[in-house]
Every structure is written in structure tokens, then in C-alpha cells.
């Protein structure tokens, strides 16, 4: 029996936040619009060609899979690095939480348009090497996407890395970044499988970009405040008191 203690219950909350953050990153204005052309390019085809097919295009699905593997590689590596650094700073965990919370709060207020930080309105992309239509090319594009799509997804990614750095073990921090990668990568795979339908859905979603940005800001503010005031610990106690069965998991 591994057991679920206070830290485990807080990790469950952090994993849920990481997963939701990944989905919001996918829906962000600098990611969602480029999904269809990216998928088509990586598969060595075009959007019109995809639209003329019935059902999923195996080339697009394969490209999306390796693309997701590429970005997941980077995110998990970042989670490992952040957690490793966090192990050396455990004695300053409370100070780290407060400092991280303040930075995340600032990012949240930016997304809520309380004020604007010009740097966060820019996209810093890294171009991937040629290799369209190959699994390796898609994987490398996934690496480039994860490294280069900053500072667009940087605030959300930074929030998850901050949470990962405060975990007691490296494996738990890596697990958090894995959850973020799933939240960001799974929509890519679904978009590849149902690309024809996804084109129309994405067009409709774009109309709600301001609401998505506000939701992102709200999440950042809540998480930032939770870090600054120690609400994660309080919520973990509440989870264990409300759902005693959690203590029996393991």
C-alpha cells in the first residue's frame, strides 16, 4: 500500500490543474489557429486534400502522434529539471511558493487585461528543419514547438513548472508535466483523427478567444493566490476530510 497522504491529495489537485492548463494552452490564440496547417504540413499534404478524404488520413494521424511525442519529450524533460532543482531548495519551499505565486498572479492579471505585458503578446517561434511527411520530421517539429512557442504559452507552462518544482520527489514533478503534455497533446491527436470536423469546430472556437483568455487569466490568478496564501495545503486537508476513501488508495 502506497497510501495517499497530504502531499498526495495536493498532487491530485495539481495534476487536474496541469491537465486543464494543457487544454487551455491548445485553445490559446497562438496555438489553435495553426493546428490544421501544421498537421497538413507535417503529413506532407494540404488542407484541401484532407477535406476531400473520407475518414481520418493515416498520414495526418501518424504525424500528429510523433508531434505529440516530440513536445511531450520536452515538457517531461523540463518537469524533470524543475523538480531536480526543487529538491535542492526544499528548505525554501514556502518562499518558492510565494515567489512563484506572485509571478503567476502577474501573468493572470495580464490575461485578464488588468494591465498588459508587451513581451507576453509576442510569439517567439523556432522553425523546425525540413522533413515534412516523415515521422522524424513531425517529432522534430514537436520539439521545436515545445521549445519555441514562448512566451505565448509561457505563463501557463511556467505555472505548471512552478508547481512541479515544489513536489517532494522528481517523479511527481515529471508526472505533473506529463499531465500537462496530455492536456495539450490529446486535442492535437483528436484534431488529426477528426480533422474535417475539427476545421469547423476550430473556426467556431476562435470566436470565443477573449473568453478563453479570460478563463486562462482566472486560472492563473487562482493558482497564484493559492500558492501565496497556502490554499493548496488547506484544500488537501479538505479533500481528505470530505473523501476519506482517498486515504485507502495505493
C-alpha positions in Angstrom: 0.0 0.0 0.0 1.5 3.3 -1.0 -1.2 5.4 0.8 -2.3 8.8 -0.1 -1.1 11.4 2.4 -1.5 15.2 2.4 1.1 15.7 -0.4 -0.7 13.0 -2.5 -4.0 14.8 -2.3 -2.5 18.1 -3.2 -0.7 16.3 -6.1 -4.1 15.1 -7.4 -5.3 18.7 -7.5 -2.1 19.8 -9.2 -2.5 17.1 -11.8 -6.0 18.2 -12.6 -4.8 21.8 -12.9 -1.9 20.7 -15.2 -4.3 18.8 -17.4 -6.7 21.7 -17.7 -3.8 24.1 -18.3 -2.7 21.9 -21.2 -6.2 22.1 -22.8 -6.2 25.9 -22.4 -2.8 26.1 -24.0 -4.1 24.2 -27.0 -7.0 26.7 -27.2 -4.8 29.7 -27.0 -4.8 32.2 -29.9 -1.2 31.3 -31.0 -1.8 27.6 -31.0 -5.3 26.8 -32.2 -5.2 28.7 -35.5 -2.1 26.9 -36.6 -3.2 23.4 -35.8 -4.8 22.5 -39.2 -1.9 23.8 -41.4 0.7 22.3 -39.0 -1.0 18.9 -39.2 -1.2 19.1 -43.0 2.4 20.2 -43.4 3.8 17.6 -41.1 1.9 14.9 -43.0 3.2 16.2 -46.4 -0.3 17.1 -47.6 -2.6 20.1 -47.8 -5.9 21.1 -46.2 -7.9 20.7 -49.4 -6.5 17.2 -49.9 -7.5 16.3 -46.4 -11.0 17.8 -46.8 -11.5 15.6 -49.9 -10.9 12.4 -48.0 -13.5 10.4 -46.1 -12.4 9.5 -42.6 -9.1 10.0 -41.0 -5.9 10.4 -43.0 -3.4 7.9 -41.6 -0.5 10.3 -42.6 -2.0 13.1 -40.6 -2.7 10.9 -37.5 0.8 9.5 -37.6 2.3 12.9 -37.9 0.2 14.2 -35.0 1.3 11.2 -32.9 5.0 11.9 -33.4 4.5 15.6 -33.0 2.9 15.0 -29.6 5.7 12.7 -28.7 8.2 15.4 -29.5 6.5 18.1 -27.4 5.9 15.6 -24.6 9.7 14.8 -24.6 10.5 18.5 -23.9 7.8 19.0 -21.3 8.7 15.9 -19.4 12.4 16.9 -19.5 11.5 20.4 -18.2 9.5 18.8 -15.4 12.5 16.6 -14.5 14.8 19.6 -14.5 12.4 21.8 -12.4 11.8 19.0 -9.9 15.5 18.3 -9.6 16.2 22.0 -8.9 13.3 22.0 -6.4 15.0 19.1 -4.4 17.9 21.4 -3.6 15.6 24.2 -2.5 13.2 22.2 -0.3 14.2 24.2 2.8 12.9 27.3 0.9 9.7 25.7 -0.3 7.4 28.2 1.3 9.5 31.1 -0.1 9.5 29.5 -3.5 5.7 29.1 -3.4 5.2 32.8 -2.5 7.6 34.0 -5.2 6.1 31.7 -7.8 2.6 32.7 -6.8 3.3 36.4 -7.2 4.7 35.8 -10.7 1.8 33.7 -11.7 -0.6 36.3 -10.3 1.0 38.9 -12.5 0.6 36.7 -15.6 -3.0 36.1 -14.7 -3.7 39.9 -14.4 -2.1 40.3 -17.8 -4.6 37.7 -19.3 -7.4 39.4 -17.5 -6.4 42.7 -19.1 -5.9 44.5 -15.8 -2.6 45.6 -17.4 -0.7 44.3 -20.4 2.9 43.0 -20.6 4.1 43.6 -24.2 6.5 40.6 -24.1 3.7 38.2 -23.5 1.9 39.4 -26.6 4.7 38.3 -28.8 5.4 34.9 -30.3 8.9 33.5 -30.3 8.8 30.5 -32.6 11.6 28.2 -33.6 11.4 26.9 -37.2 11.9 23.1 -37.5 14.2 21.6 -40.1 12.7 20.3 -43.3 11.2 16.9 -43.1 7.5 17.3 -43.9 5.7 14.0 -44.4 8.1 11.9 -42.2 7.6 10.7 -38.6 11.1 12.1 -37.7 10.2 15.5 -39.2 6.9 15.6 -37.1 8.9 14.6 -34.0 11.4 17.4 -34.5 8.6 19.9 -35.1 7.1 18.8 -31.8 10.5 19.5 -30.1 10.6 22.9 -31.8 7.0 23.7 -30.9 7.6 23.0 -27.2 10.9 24.9 -27.1 9.8 27.8 -29.3 6.2 28.7 -28.7 7.1 31.1 -26.0 6.2 33.4 -24.4 2.7 32.6 -25.8 2.2 29.5 -23.6 5.0 30.5 -21.3 2.9 31.9 -18.4 0.8 28.7 -18.2 3.8 26.4 -18.7 5.7 28.4 -16.1 2.8 27.9 -13.6 3.0 24.1 -14.1 6.8 24.1 -13.8 6.5 26.1 -10.6 4.1 23.5 -9.1 6.4 20.7 -10.3 9.4 22.3 -8.6 7.6 22.2 -5.3 6.9 18.4 -5.3 8.8 16.2 -2.9 10.1 13.9 -5.5 11.3 14.2 -9.1 8.9 11.6 -10.3 5.9 13.6 -9.0 7.1 16.7 -10.9 7.6 14.7 -14.0 4.1 13.3 -13.6 2.7 16.8 -13.5 4.4 17.8 -16.7 3.1 14.5 -18.2 -0.4 15.6 -17.3 0.2 19.0 -19.0 1.5 17.2 -22.1 -1.6 15.1 -22.2 -3.8 18.1 -21.9 -2.0 19.8 -24.8 -1.3 16.8 -26.9 -4.6 14.9 -26.8 -6.5 17.6 -28.6 -3.8 17.5 -31.3 -4.5 13.8 -31.8 -8.2 14.3 -31.8 -8.0 17.1 -34.3 -5.9 14.9 -36.5 -8.3 12.0 -36.3 -11.4 14.2 -37.0 -9.7 16.9 -39.0 -12.6 17.6 -41.3 -14.9 18.2 -38.4 -12.2 19.9 -36.4 -11.8 22.7 -39.0 -15.4 23.9 -38.5 -15.2 23.5 -34.7 -11.9 25.5 -34.5 -13.5 28.3 -36.5 -16.3 28.5 -34.0 -14.0 28.3 -31.1 -11.9 31.3 -32.4 -15.0 33.5 -31.9 -14.6 32.8 -28.1 -10.9 33.6 -27.9 -11.4 36.5 -25.5 -13.4 34.2 -23.1 -10.7 31.6 -23.3 -8.1 34.2 -22.5 -10.1 35.4 -19.5 -10.5 31.8 -18.3 -6.7 31.3 -18.6 -6.2 34.5 -16.6 -8.7 33.4 -13.9 -7.0 30.1 -13.5 -3.6 31.8 -13.2 -4.9 34.2 -10.6 -6.5 31.4 -8.6 -3.4 29.2 -8.6 -1.1 32.2 -7.9 -3.3 33.1 -4.9 -3.4 29.5 -3.7 0.4 29.4 -3.7 0.9 32.7 -2.0 -1.6 32.0 0.8 -1.1 28.3 1.1 -4.6 27.3 -0.1 -3.3 24.1 -1.7 -2.5 22.7 1.7 -5.9 23.7 3.1 -7.7 22.2 0.1 -5.7 18.9 0.6 -7.0 18.6 4.2 -10.5 19.3 2.9 -10.2 16.6 0.3 -9.1 14.0 2.9 -11.8 15.0 5.3 -14.5 15.1 2.6 -13.4 11.9 0.8 -11.8 9.6 3.5 -11.5 6.8 0.9 -8.6 8.7 -0.6 -6.5 7.5 2.3 -7.1 3.9 1.3 -5.8 4.3 -2.3 -2.5 2.7 -3.0 
